[in-house]
Every structure is written in structure tokens, then in C-alpha cells.
């Protein structure tokens, strides 16, 4: 938005960008959690998620350009770098998943994507198109940025990367003590109830909060300025908080009452052997309702594994397809849209319906692609899927 892109298109573009990454977000928590609740090998599961996500990884950057640019014509002149961006996501993600697991695939891939775009821009000999030039308020064109200026401007994101990785399970001697600081409370006492656990420090949100404060201090912001920004954002996002809380309440009620599982069971009964094409839609339904790929995986992963066993399919493959569906389903989640509206500000208040309509077509298209991949890949590349 600060670069001058239309606010609603920007939100939709960010939702599209987030349609392939959440399985490995928060240091791989959605995938490792799915592995824990299903008993599947986490590295094998991460690999299957990367394989089923490979083509959507390539498609997502093109959809972002189409969305922001207002149609297919926007790809003209940027098709090669857009494709390279998709490859810079899909290939490292698959390699890292196969060798390391679920913790780092998209974080490392994101850094590689930015490097690829910078290197391509330096190497390509293209004429300057006035349509894409960025001007500041004084009319001056963008000046060169020194290495030091770039580091200073990026410090918050550098610290986020360092803190997220440093406190992750990759470093158990740090993660263990921090993760032990938690509070467990019962929110439901019926059959199959599990207490809800608040981890106070070893969670991505806290690390991002700390990185923001430290990064702002490094950039020269005063304590009073940081406090004022915090206050302004807290007040500006108050309705966003309320929206997220109420959506989570609805999700918990649907989960504990069995409503969500009944919907999934009905889909299995109705589709039979054609269920694999529906598997991503089930994951998408879970993410739409809960607003979380992790919650969708917890909710539907056991069902996906059970269905895969009855159909004689690879359990990690169907579970991975469901996780991809959960990523895509977040595009339409009221929580995700509320966060986008809260981040952009008052200019889009009350336009949540317009954002959802703008996102729906992209979401449906990606879910269809995911379903097709899920059902045909086992017969085309069985050595990768099984």
C-alpha cells in the first residue's frame, strides 16, 4: 500500500501469496503437529506436502501479478522473473523438506526468492518502463540504497529470522526451557476434550514482537515513539481482535459439537473413490472455519489418514494434500481477511465482503488444481507419491 498499490488488491495479493506457505509457517508447526496427531514420519510428511504443493508454488506468483496488475496483460515483461520466483520457492522447499524437515522450507525459500529477483533485475537488460517507475512525493526517482541502509531498513525482519530460528526446535537447549513456560486451561469437559495450552514465550508472535522493538531501537526510534505506535495499532486493530476471537469461538463450538466432522464425513460418503480430489477442499474447509492451517490439520488429518488407508492410498500423500488445502482455504478465512483489513487501516473498513469476493475465484482455482494433482499424481509419478 505504501508503494501505491490499491489497498483491496494488495490484501487479495497477500492472501494469494499465503495460499501455499502456511504448511511450513511458524517454523513448520502445522506439518509437525499433523505428524504428531497422525503418527506419520514428519520428514516424509513434509516431503509429500512439498511435492503436492510444487505446481501451486509455481502458479501463485503469476496469480499475484495478475491480481495486482489487473489481468493477464500484467504478466507481459515480468513472466520470466515470475516463473523464477515460483521455482525459487518450489525447488528449495522440496529439497529442504526431504533433507531437514518442515522447519525451514519456506523461510529459506523466501530469502532465495528475493535474491533471485535482485540478481535477475541486475542481469537483465530491459528498458525502463515509465509505468513501473516509483516516485516519491517530491517527484524524485528512487535513489540507490547502500548496503548499510538496506541492513538498517531490514533489521526488524533480520531479527525475526534470527529469533524464530534460534528459539525453534532446531535448538532444543533454547526451545525446551522457553516452551516449558506455559499455562494449561480446560475450555471443554466433554468426550475427547483436551485442555488448551498457552505457551507464553516460545511462540512466533512473541518473537516477532521482541524483534519489532529491538529493530525499531536499532533504527533510531525512541521508547516513546515505539509506545505510541503500539498504542495506535492496538486501538486501530480493536475490532480485528474482536472478529478473530468470535470466529475462534465459533470454530471451537463447531469442533466440539461434531459439526465440522459431520461435514467431512458426509463428503467422504458422497464421493467414495473420487475422494482424493475432494481432500484439499476438506482441508480448505477446516482452515476457512478455524482460520488456521494448524487447526485444520489437527481437525482433519486423522480423517484423511483413515480414508487413505481404506482407499489403499499413501497416508502421507493424502494428509499432505489436505494440508495444502488448508493453506489455500486460509485465503477466504474471515480471520485472514480481518487481519488484512486491520493492517491496511480505515481505507478498507467495511469492505470485507468485497475482499472475499475478490479472493473467491483464486481460492477455488487453486483448490481445483490441488484436487487434480492429488487424484492423478499417484498414477503418473507413483515413486514420488507412495
matplotlib code that plots the C-alpha trace (Angstrom):
import matplotlib.pyplot as plt

x = [0.0, 2.9, 4.2, 1.0, -0.8, -4.6, -5.4, -8.0, -5.9, -2.9, -4.8, -6.0, -2.5, -1.1, -3.9, -2.8, 0.8, -0.2, -2.0, 1.0, 3.2, 1.2, 2.1, 5.6, 4.8, 5.7, 8.8, 6.8, 4.3, 1.3, 3.2, 4.9, 1.7, 0.0, 2.7, 2.2, -1.5, -1.3, 1.9, 3.4, 7.1, 7.5, 10.2, 8.2, 5.1, 6.9, 8.2, 4.7, 3.4, 6.2, 5.5, 1.8, 2.5, 5.1, 2.8, 0.7, 4.1, 4.7, 1.2, 0.9, 3.4, 1.5, -1.8, -0.3, 0.9, -2.5, -4.3, -2.2, -1.8, -5.4, -5.4, -3.2, -1.7, 0.2, 2.5, 4.0, 7.6, 7.7, 6.9, 10.5, 11.2, 7.7, 8.5, 11.9, 10.2, 8.0, 10.9, 12.9, 10.1, 9.2, 12.7, 14.4, 11.2, 11.2, 15.0, 14.9, 11.8, 13.5, 16.7, 15.9, 12.1, 9.3, 11.0, 12.8, 11.5, 9.5, 11.7, 14.9, 13.0, 11.7, 15.3, 16.3, 13.3, 14.4, 18.0, 16.8, 14.7, 17.6, 20.1, 17.7, 17.0, 20.7, 21.5, 18.5, 18.9, 15.5, 14.5, 12.9, 9.1, 7.6, 4.5, 6.5, 8.7, 8.3, 8.2, 8.4, 6.3, 9.0, 8.9, 12.4, 13.0, 14.2, 17.9, 20.4, 20.4, 23.7, 24.3, 24.2, 20.9, 19.5, 20.5, 19.1, 15.8, 15.6, 16.8, 13.4, 13.0, 16.6, 15.9, 12.6, 14.5, 17.2, 14.8, 12.4, 15.2, 17.2, 14.2, 12.8, 13.1, 16.3, 17.9, 16.3, 18.5, 16.9, 13.4, 13.0, 13.2, 11.2, 8.5, 8.1, 6.7, 3.1, -0.4, -3.0, -6.7, -9.8, -12.3, -14.4, -15.1, -16.9, -15.8, -12.5, -11.8, -8.2, -7.0, -5.9, -2.3, -0.9, 2.8, 4.0, 7.4, 8.4, 5.8, 6.3, 4.1, 6.2, 9.5, 8.1, 7.0, 10.5, 12.2, 10.0, 11.0, 14.8, 14.7, 13.0, 15.6, 18.4, 16.7, 16.7, 13.2, 12.7, 10.9, 8.0, 7.7, 7.5, 4.9, 2.8, 3.0, 1.9, -1.0, -2.1, -2.1, -3.8, -6.6, -6.8, -7.0, -9.5, -12.3, -9.9, -9.2, -12.9, -13.5, -10.8, -11.9, -15.5, -14.5, -12.4, -15.3, -17.5, -14.7, -14.4, -18.1, -18.3, -15.3, -16.5, -20.1, -19.0, -20.4, -17.2, -16.5, -20.1, -19.5, -16.3, -17.9, -20.7, -18.2, -16.4, -19.7, -20.8, -17.6, -16.2, -13.2, -13.2, -12.5, -8.8, -10.0, -12.0, -9.3, -7.8, -11.4, -11.8, -8.5, -9.7, -13.0, -11.1, -8.9, -11.9, -13.7, -10.8, -8.6, -5.6, -3.8, -2.6, -6.1, -7.3, -4.6, -5.4, -9.1, -9.0, -5.6, -6.8, -9.8, -7.5, -5.2, -8.2, -9.6, -6.2, -6.0, -9.4, -8.7, -5.3, -3.5, -0.4, -1.4, 1.3, 0.2, -3.5, -2.6, -0.2, -3.0, -5.3, -2.6, -2.2, -6.0, -5.7, -3.2, -5.5, -8.6, -7.0, -7.5, -11.2, -11.0, -12.7, -9.7, -7.2, -9.4, -9.9, -6.1, -5.6, -8.2, -6.7, -3.2, -4.2, -6.5, -9.6, -9.4, -10.9, -13.1, -16.4, -15.1, -14.6, -17.3, -15.6, -12.2, -13.8, -15.4, -12.1, -10.4, -13.0, -12.1, -8.4, -9.2, -11.5, -9.0, -6.1, -8.3, -9.3, -5.6, -4.8, -7.6, -6.5, -2.9, -4.0, -6.0, -3.8, -0.3, -0.3, -0.8, 1.7, 4.6, 3.9, 7.6, 7.2, 3.8, 3.8]
y = [0.0, 2.4, 1.7, 2.9, -0.3, -0.4, -1.5, -4.1, -5.7, -5.6, -7.6, -10.1, -10.4, -11.1, -13.7, -15.4, -15.3, -17.0, -19.8, -22.1, -21.3, -22.0, -25.7, -24.7, -21.4, -20.8, -23.0, -25.8, -26.1, -27.1, -30.0, -31.2, -31.0, -33.1, -35.6, -35.8, -36.3, -39.0, -40.8, -40.1, -39.5, -35.7, -35.6, -37.9, -35.8, -32.6, -34.1, -35.1, -31.6, -30.1, -32.5, -31.8, -28.0, -27.9, -26.8, -24.4, -22.9, -22.1, -20.8, -18.5, -15.8, -15.5, -15.1, -12.3, -10.5, -11.0, -9.7, -6.6, -5.8, -6.2, -9.2, -11.4, -8.4, -7.7, -10.7, -9.1, -8.2, -10.0, -13.6, -14.9, -13.4, -14.5, -18.1, -17.9, -16.7, -19.8, -22.1, -20.4, -21.4, -24.9, -26.4, -25.3, -26.1, -29.7, -30.2, -28.8, -30.8, -34.0, -33.4, -31.3, -31.4, -28.9, -26.2, -24.1, -24.8, -21.6, -19.3, -20.2, -20.3, -16.7, -15.4, -17.3, -15.8, -12.2, -13.0, -14.4, -11.3, -9.0, -10.9, -11.2, -7.5, -6.7, -9.1, -8.5, -5.8, -4.2, -0.7, 1.4, 1.4, 4.6, 2.7, 0.8, 3.7, 4.7, 8.4, 10.0, 12.9, 15.4, 13.8, 12.4, 8.9, 6.2, 6.6, 3.8, 2.2, 1.5, -1.9, -0.2, 1.5, -1.8, -3.6, -0.9, -0.9, -4.7, -5.1, -6.0, -8.8, -10.0, -10.2, -12.0, -14.6, -15.0, -15.2, -17.6, -20.0, -19.5, -20.4, -23.2, -26.9, -26.8, -25.6, -27.7, -26.4, -23.0, -24.1, -26.6, -24.1, -21.4, -23.9, -25.0, -21.6, -22.3, -22.3, -25.1, -24.4, -26.6, -25.0, -28.1, -31.0, -33.4, -36.6, -36.2, -32.9, -31.6, -28.7, -25.6, -24.6, -21.1, -21.0, -17.6, -17.1, -19.8, -18.8, -16.8, -13.9, -13.1, -13.4, -11.0, -8.6, -8.6, -8.3, -5.3, -3.4, -4.2, -3.4, -0.1, 0.8, -0.1, 2.1, 5.1, 5.1, 6.4, 4.4, 6.9, 6.6, 2.8, 3.1, 5.5, 3.2, 0.3, 2.3, 3.5, -0.1, -1.6, 0.9, 0.6, -3.2, -3.4, -4.6, -7.1, -8.6, -9.0, -10.5, -13.1, -14.0, -14.5, -16.6, -18.9, -19.3, -20.4, -22.8, -24.4, -24.8, -26.5, -28.7, -29.9, -30.3, -32.6, -30.3, -30.0, -33.7, -34.4, -32.2, -34.1, -37.5, -36.5, -35.6, -38.9, -40.8, -38.8, -39.1, -42.6, -43.5, -40.0, -38.6, -37.7, -34.8, -33.6, -34.0, -30.4, -29.0, -30.7, -29.1, -25.8, -26.1, -26.6, -23.5, -21.4, -22.3, -22.1, -19.6, -21.8, -24.4, -26.0, -26.3, -27.6, -30.3, -31.3, -31.5, -33.4, -35.2, -38.3, -38.5, -38.1, -40.9, -43.2, -42.5, -43.1, -46.5, -47.6, -46.4, -48.1, -44.7, -43.2, -41.8, -39.0, -38.1, -37.6, -35.8, -33.5, -32.7, -31.8, -29.5, -27.8, -27.3, -25.8, -23.3, -22.3, -22.2, -19.5, -17.1, -17.0, -17.2, -14.3, -14.2, -13.7, -11.1, -9.3, -9.2, -7.7, -5.1, -4.2, -4.0, -1.6, 0.6, 2.6, 2.9, -0.6, -0.8, -2.3, -3.8, -7.3, -8.7, -7.1, -8.6, -12.1, -11.8, -10.8, -13.8, -16.4, -17.1, -17.5, -19.8, -22.0, -22.2, -23.2, -25.8, -27.4, -27.6, -29.2, -31.7, -32.7, -33.1, -35.2, -37.7, -38.0, -37.8, -41.3, -42.8, -40.5, -40.4, -43.2, -43.3, -39.7, -40.2, -43.6]
z = [0.0, 0.8, -2.7, -4.2, -4.9, -4.5, -0.9, -1.7, -4.5, -2.1, 0.6, -2.0, -3.4, 0.1, 0.7, -2.6, -1.5, 1.7, -0.2, -0.5, 2.6, 5.8, 6.0, 6.8, 8.6, 12.2, 11.8, 10.4, 13.2, 11.0, 9.5, 12.6, 14.5, 11.8, 12.1, 15.8, 15.7, 12.9, 13.9, 10.4, 9.9, 9.9, 7.3, 5.0, 5.5, 4.8, 1.6, 0.4, 1.3, -0.9, -3.8, -3.8, -3.5, -6.3, -9.1, -6.9, -5.8, -9.5, -10.1, -7.0, -8.2, -11.5, -9.8, -7.6, -10.7, -12.4, -9.3, -8.7, -12.4, -13.3, -15.6, -17.8, -19.5, -16.3, -16.9, -20.0, -19.4, -16.0, -17.0, -16.7, -13.2, -12.0, -13.1, -11.5, -8.3, -8.3, -9.0, -6.2, -3.9, -5.1, -5.6, -2.3, -0.4, -1.8, -1.2, 2.4, 3.2, 2.1, 3.9, 7.0, 7.6, 8.0, 10.0, 7.3, 3.8, 3.1, 5.3, 3.4, 0.1, 0.7, 1.1, -2.1, -4.0, -3.0, -4.1, -7.4, -8.1, -7.3, -9.4, -12.3, -12.2, -12.1, -15.0, -17.3, -19.9, -20.1, -20.9, -18.2, -18.4, -17.0, -15.9, -13.3, -12.0, -8.4, -7.5, -4.1, -3.0, -4.2, -7.6, -7.4, -8.7, -6.4, -5.4, -4.9, -1.4, 0.3, 2.0, 5.4, 4.6, 3.4, 6.6, 8.7, 6.9, 7.1, 10.7, 12.0, 9.5, 10.1, 13.8, 13.2, 11.2, 13.9, 16.8, 15.1, 14.1, 17.3, 19.6, 17.3, 17.9, 15.8, 19.1, 21.8, 24.6, 24.0, 22.8, 25.7, 28.6, 26.8, 25.7, 29.3, 30.3, 29.6, 31.1, 30.5, 31.0, 30.3, 27.9, 27.3, 29.6, 27.3, 25.5, 23.7, 25.4, 25.5, 27.6, 25.8, 26.4, 26.2, 25.5, 26.7, 25.1, 22.6, 20.0, 16.8, 17.8, 20.9, 18.9, 16.2, 19.0, 20.5, 17.1, 16.3, 19.5, 19.1, 15.4, 16.0, 18.6, 16.2, 13.6, 16.0, 17.3, 20.8, 23.5, 23.5, 19.7, 19.9, 22.7, 20.6, 17.6, 19.7, 21.2, 17.7, 16.3, 19.4, 19.1, 15.3, 15.5, 18.3, 16.0, 14.3, 17.7, 18.4, 15.0, 15.4, 19.0, 17.9, 14.9, 17.1, 19.5, 16.6, 15.4, 18.8, 19.1, 15.7, 16.6, 20.0, 18.9, 16.0, 13.3, 11.3, 11.4, 10.3, 7.2, 6.4, 6.9, 4.5, 1.9, 2.2, 2.0, -1.1, -3.1, -2.4, -4.6, -6.0, -2.6, -3.3, -5.5, -2.5, 0.1, -0.4, -0.2, 3.2, 4.4, 3.0, 4.8, 8.1, 7.5, 6.4, 9.7, 12.1, 10.3, 11.0, 8.9, 12.1, 13.5, 10.1, 10.2, 13.7, 12.9, 9.6, 9.5, 11.3, 8.9, 5.9, 7.1, 7.8, 4.3, 2.7, 4.4, 3.3, -0.3, -0.3, -0.9, 0.7, 4.0, 4.0, 0.4, 1.3, 4.6, 2.6, 0.1, 3.0, 4.4, 1.1, 1.0, 4.5, 3.1, 0.2, 2.4, 4.6, 1.7, 2.4, 6.2, 7.9, 10.3, 7.5, 5.8, 9.2, 9.7, 6.2, 6.8, 10.2, 8.7, 5.9, 8.0, 7.7, 3.9, 3.6, 6.7, 5.8, 2.6, 3.9, 1.5, -1.5, -0.5, -0.1, -3.5, -5.0, -3.4, -4.0, -7.7, -6.9, -4.0, -6.0, -8.9, -6.5, -4.8, -8.1, -9.2, -5.8, -6.2, -9.7, -8.5, -5.6, -7.7, -10.8, -9.4, -7.8, -11.3, -13.0, -10.6, -8.1, -7.0, -5.6, -4.0, -2.5]

ax = plt.figure().add_subplot(projection="3d")
ax.plot(x, y, z, "-o")
ax.set_aspect("equal")
plt.show()
